[in-house]
Amino acid sequence: MAKNLTPVWNKIAKHAMLPETTHDERARYNFLSNLNKHLAHVAQGNKTAYENRVEPNFKKEHNRSIETKEELQNAISSDSHYQIWSSLRRSTMEMRQQAGRSIVLRQAEELRDKAEKLNKGKSTLVLNPDVKVPEYLMAVDNHIMPGSYHTELIQGDVTPAANYDSGIFVTTAGTIGRYSDGGGKAITTWVRQNYPDFKPKRILDIGCGMGHNVLPIAKAFPDAEIIAIDTGAPMLRYGHARAVDLGYNNVTFMQMDAAKTIFEDESFDWIQSTMFFHETGGKSIYKIMNEVHRLLKPGGLTLHIEQPQYTDDMSLFEKFMRDWDALNNSEPYWSKMHDIDPAELMESSGFRREDFMQIGAKAENDLIEGGNDENEPEDYGRAPIWNVFGAVKN
């Protein structure tokens, strides 16, 4: 497969819940995927524009360098290269959502019926209508997805998850694998390599969404009881049906707020999240981490895959670029997660600083022969490379 093109949508793994697509719908997805990859290259010109035009012009006008991200935003927003790149990047996400919704909304009832058939009589799906979606999630349409993860257009709706499942290939340009589980695979591999004697009996995945990243964990630890929680009922219905069709029976999907779970103290050996905290608002990040500490057994492991944190040696320009999604892609909590010191976050929740760990993780990709091309340029938040922080509870 040519390295300069993304894999075609047809190559992703099929399962009973994946929406049906026409030739034109697949072609649209393939175009948008390649456009996203191309824009990662176009993005590199923003640094040239900043160094050769934006910063010199600012110095000439103000007799000093740009000092804050806000000043950089104001200064670069009138630069033609940045305007073109930023507009196209925003447009690709809007087109991706339009494309995905047009696919799933025309078959909303069929998808609902498939999920109901697969979920019927299963004790491993536990929905609770009394669970309220947190206000910080109600306030935004994450990734510009109308209604975000939780809105139900029909009774028993699964279209938000079906849209997410079919279209995440576009946003990531096929870099997270056939099952979109490259993050879950990466952390599972790391745990097995670094803790070869670790045999967790009970695992909790928080903010599981459609469960794509918890399934590699379930495969690696088939004897463990695994509970995956989320507040979005459409995601859980779809995720559970998807897991059942793929042959998993050791994952229970439960509707629950991670900030106030119903589980007993010290009842999990491993607590995990994947790209969850950057969609969590304000004080809830601390409440959830307090809950993680309460639920984790002594000697238990907690790991959280997230966006790279800002560091003192990171340039102002890079920080600004990594905040683009917060400003333009309906990810308002993204910046907060970048600014948080994860060691301080965990220490404030009761973990010891000396037990804190921080590693890097790269997606394992079985969709591209030979894996992801490491020579591809940094995409400031879209690349399949993450920061992982956590601790072993003392």
C-alpha positions in Angstrom: 0.0 0.0 0.0 1.3 3.4 -1.0 2.5 5.3 2.1 1.4 8.7 0.6 -2.3 7.6 0.7 -4.5 6.7 3.6 -6.0 3.1 3.6 -9.4 3.0 2.0 -12.5 2.8 4.2 -13.4 -0.6 2.9 -10.4 -2.0 4.8 -11.7 -1.3 8.3 -13.1 -4.2 10.2 -16.7 -5.1 9.6 -19.2 -6.1 12.3 -23.0 -6.4 12.5 -23.4 -2.8 13.9 -21.3 -1.0 11.3 -23.6 1.2 9.2 -24.2 0.1 5.6 -22.6 2.5 3.1 -23.0 3.2 -0.6 -20.1 3.6 -3.1 -20.4 7.4 -3.0 -20.5 7.5 0.8 -17.3 5.5 1.0 -15.7 7.6 -1.7 -16.6 10.7 0.4 -15.0 9.2 3.5 -11.8 8.3 1.5 -11.5 11.8 0.2 -11.9 13.4 3.6 -9.4 11.0 5.1 -6.8 11.9 2.6 -7.6 15.6 2.9 -6.9 15.3 6.7 -3.6 13.7 6.0 -2.7 16.4 3.4 -3.6 19.1 5.9 -1.1 17.8 8.4 1.5 18.7 5.8 -0.1 22.1 5.1 0.0 22.8 8.8 3.8 22.9 8.7 3.7 26.1 6.8 2.1 27.8 9.8 5.5 27.8 11.6 7.1 29.4 8.6 4.4 32.0 8.5 4.9 32.6 12.2 8.6 33.0 12.1 8.9 34.9 8.8 5.8 37.2 8.9 3.7 37.1 12.1 6.4 37.4 14.8 8.5 40.0 12.9 5.5 42.2 12.1 4.4 42.0 15.8 7.9 43.0 16.9 7.9 45.9 14.5 4.5 47.2 15.8 5.0 46.5 19.6 8.8 46.6 20.1 8.6 43.1 21.8 8.0 39.5 21.1 4.6 37.8 21.3 4.2 36.7 24.9 0.9 34.8 25.2 -1.2 32.4 23.2 -3.9 35.0 22.9 -1.5 37.5 21.4 -0.4 34.9 18.9 -4.0 34.0 18.0 -4.8 37.6 17.3 -1.6 38.1 15.3 -1.7 35.0 13.2 -5.4 35.1 12.5 -4.9 37.6 9.6 -2.1 35.6 8.0 -3.3 34.0 4.7 -1.6 30.7 5.1 -3.0 30.2 8.6 -6.5 31.3 7.4 -6.5 28.7 4.6 -5.2 25.9 6.7 -7.5 26.6 9.6 -10.6 27.0 7.4 -9.9 23.7 5.6 -9.3 21.9 8.8 -12.6 23.1 10.3 -14.4 22.3 7.1 -13.1 18.7 7.0 -14.6 18.0 10.4 -17.9 19.6 9.4 -18.0 17.6 6.2 -17.0 14.5 8.1 -19.9 15.0 10.5 -22.3 15.7 7.7 -21.2 12.6 5.8 -21.5 10.4 8.9 -24.9 11.7 9.9 -26.3 11.3 6.4 -25.2 7.6 6.5 -26.6 6.8 10.0 -29.8 8.8 10.0 -31.2 7.1 7.0 -30.8 3.8 8.7 -31.4 4.9 12.3 -34.3 2.4 12.9 -32.4 -0.5 11.3 -29.4 0.1 13.5 -31.6 0.4 16.6 -33.2 -2.9 15.8 -29.9 -4.6 15.2 -28.6 -3.4 18.6 -31.8 -4.4 20.4 -31.5 -7.9 18.9 -27.9 -8.3 20.0 -28.5 -6.8 23.4 -31.7 -8.6 24.3 -31.5 -10.6 27.4 -27.9 -9.8 28.1 -27.0 -8.9 31.7 -23.8 -7.2 30.5 -25.7 -4.1 29.4 -26.9 -2.0 32.3 -28.7 1.3 31.5 -30.0 3.7 34.1 -32.3 6.5 32.9 -31.8 8.2 36.2 -28.1 8.9 35.3 -27.8 12.5 34.3 -25.4 13.6 31.5 -23.0 16.1 33.2 -23.7 19.7 32.3 -20.2 20.1 30.8 -21.1 17.5 28.2 -24.6 18.9 27.6 -23.0 22.3 26.9 -21.0 21.3 23.8 -21.3 19.2 20.6 -18.0 17.4 20.9 -16.0 17.3 17.6 -18.9 19.4 16.1 -21.0 16.2 16.3 -24.6 17.5 16.6 -26.0 16.2 19.8 -22.6 14.9 20.9 -22.5 11.4 22.3 -25.8 11.4 24.3 -28.6 12.8 22.3 -31.4 10.4 21.3 -33.4 11.1 18.2 -35.5 8.0 18.4 -36.2 5.6 21.3 -33.3 3.2 21.7 -31.1 5.4 19.5 -27.5 4.3 18.6 -26.8 6.8 15.8 -24.3 8.9 17.7 -22.1 5.8 18.2 -22.7 4.5 14.7 -21.6 7.9 13.3 -18.5 7.9 15.5 -17.6 4.3 14.7 -17.9 4.7 10.9 -16.2 8.2 10.8 -13.3 8.0 13.2 -11.3 6.5 10.4 -11.6 9.9 8.6 -10.5 12.0 11.5 -7.5 9.8 12.2 -6.7 9.1 8.5 -6.7 5.4 9.3 -3.9 5.5 11.8 -5.6 3.7 14.7 -6.3 0.3 13.2 -9.0 -1.8 11.6 -11.1 -1.7 14.8 -10.1 1.9 15.8 -8.5 0.4 18.9 -4.8 1.4 18.4 -4.8 3.2 21.8 -6.2 0.2 23.7 -3.8 -2.1 22.0 -0.8 0.1 22.8 -1.6 0.4 26.5 -2.3 -3.3 26.7 1.0 -4.1 25.2 2.8 -1.8 27.5 1.2 -3.2 30.6 2.0 -6.8 29.6 5.6 -5.9 28.8 6.2 -3.9 32.0 4.1 -5.8 34.4 4.3 -9.4 33.1 3.0 -10.9 36.4 0.1 -8.5 36.6 -3.2 -10.5 36.5 -6.0 -8.1 37.3 -9.3 -9.7 38.3 -11.4 -6.6 38.0 -10.8 -3.7 35.5 -12.7 -0.5 35.1 -12.7 1.6 31.9 -14.1 5.1 32.4 -15.6 7.2 29.6 -15.7 4.1 27.4 -17.8 5.5 24.6 -18.5 2.7 22.2 -15.9 0.5 23.9 -13.4 0.3 21.1 -10.4 0.7 23.3 -11.5 -1.5 26.1 -11.9 -4.6 23.9 -8.1 -5.2 23.5 -7.8 -5.2 27.3 -10.7 -7.7 27.4 -8.9 -9.9 24.9 -5.6 -9.7 26.8 -7.2 -10.6 30.1 -10.1 -12.9 29.2 -10.5 -14.1 32.8 -10.9 -10.6 34.2 -14.3 -9.0 35.0 -14.3 -5.8 33.0 -16.7 -2.9 33.5 -16.9 -0.1 31.0 -18.9 3.0 32.1 -20.2 6.1 30.2 -23.1 8.5 30.6 -24.2 8.3 27.0 -26.9 5.5 26.5 -26.6 5.5 22.7 -22.8 4.8 23.0 -23.4 2.0 25.4 -26.2 0.3 23.4 -24.1 0.3 20.3 -20.8 -0.5 22.1 -22.3 -3.5 23.9 -23.9 -4.8 20.7 -20.7 -4.4 18.8 -18.8 -6.3 21.5 -21.3 -9.1 21.5 -21.1 -9.5 17.7 -17.3 -9.5 18.0 -17.4 -12.3 20.5 -16.6 -10.6 23.8 -18.5 -11.7 26.9 -16.3 -10.4 29.7 -17.2 -6.7 29.4 -20.2 -5.2 31.2 -21.3 -1.8 29.8 -22.9 0.4 32.5 -24.5 3.9 32.3 -22.8 5.8 35.1 -21.1 9.1 35.9 -17.4 8.5 36.6 -17.4 11.3 39.2 -19.9 9.4 41.4 -19.9 5.7 40.8 -21.8 3.0 42.8 -18.8 0.7 43.3 -17.3 -0.2 46.6 -14.0 1.2 47.9 -10.8 -0.5 46.6 -12.7 -2.8 44.3 -10.6 -2.7 41.1 -7.2 -3.9 40.2 -6.8 -1.6 37.1 -8.6 1.6 36.2 -8.2 2.9 32.7 -9.3 5.8 30.4 -8.5 6.6 26.8 -8.8 10.1 25.5 -11.5 10.9 28.2 -10.2 13.7 30.4 -9.8 16.2 27.6 -13.5 16.1 27.2 -14.1 16.6 30.9 -15.0 20.0 32.2 -13.4 22.0 35.1 -13.6 20.5 38.6 -15.0 17.2 37.3 -11.5 16.2 36.4 -10.5 16.3 40.0 -13.7 14.6 41.2 -13.2 11.7 38.8 -9.5 11.3 39.9 -10.7 11.3 43.5 -13.1 8.5 42.6 -10.3 6.6 40.8 -8.2 6.7 43.9 -11.1 5.5 46.1 -11.9 2.6 43.8 -8.4 1.3 43.2 -7.0 -1.5 45.3 -3.7 -1.1 47.1 -1.1 -2.3 44.6 -3.6 -1.6 41.8 -2.7 0.2 38.6 -4.3 3.2 37.0 -3.4 4.6 33.5 -4.9 7.4 31.4 -4.1 8.0 27.7 -4.3 11.7 26.9 -3.1 14.6 24.8 0.5 15.7 25.5 0.7 18.1 28.5 2.3 21.5 28.0 5.9 21.6 29.3 8.3 24.5 30.1 10.4 23.6 27.1 7.5 23.6 24.7 7.4 26.7 22.5 4.6 29.2 22.6 3.8 28.4 19.0 3.4 24.7 19.6 1.1 25.4 22.6 -1.0 27.6 20.4 -1.2 25.0 17.6 -2.2 22.3 20.1 -5.0 24.5 21.3 -6.5 24.8 17.8 -9.2 22.2 18.6 -10.2 24.0 21.7 -10.8 27.2 19.7 -12.2 25.7 16.5 -13.4 22.1 16.9 -15.8 22.3 19.9 -13.3 20.9 22.3 -13.4 23.7 25.0 -11.9 21.5 27.8 -8.9 20.5 25.6 -6.8 23.5 26.8 -7.5 22.8 30.5 -6.2 19.3 30.1 -3.1 20.6 28.3 -2.3 22.9 31.2 -2.9 20.5 34.1 0.2 19.0 35.7 -0.9 15.3 35.8 1.4 14.6 38.8 -0.3 17.3 40.8 -3.7 16.1 39.7 -3.0 12.6 41.0 -1.2 13.8 44.1 -4.2 16.0 45.0 -6.4 12.8 44.8 -4.3 10.8 47.2 -1.7 9.2 45.1 1.9 9.6 46.1 4.1 11.7 43.8 6.9 9.0 44.0 4.4 6.5 42.5 3.5 8.7 39.6 4.5 7.5 36.1 4.4 9.1 32.7 5.1 7.4 29.4 4.5 7.9 25.7 2.3 5.6 23.6 2.0 5.1 19.9 -1.0 3.5 18.3 -0.7 -0.1 17.1 -2.1 -0.1 13.6 -3.0 -3.3 11.7 -4.7 -1.3 8.9 -1.5 -0.1 7.3 1.1 -2.6 6.3 4.2 -2.0 8.4 2.3 0.2 10.8 2.1 4.0 10.8 4.7 6.0 9.0 6.8 7.7 11.7 8.0 10.3 9.1 4.6 11.8 8.8 4.6 15.4 10.2 3.2 16.2 13.7 -0.5 17.1 13.4 -0.7 19.0 16.7 -3.3 16.7 18.4 -4.4 14.4 15.6 -1.3 12.2 15.4 -1.7 8.7 17.0 0.9 9.5 19.7 -0.2 10.1 23.2 0.9 10.9 26.7 0.0 8.3 29.3 0.0 9.1 33.0 -0.8 7.0 36.0 0.4 5.3 39.2 0.5 2.2 41.2 -1.5 2.8 44.3 0.6 2.4 47.5 
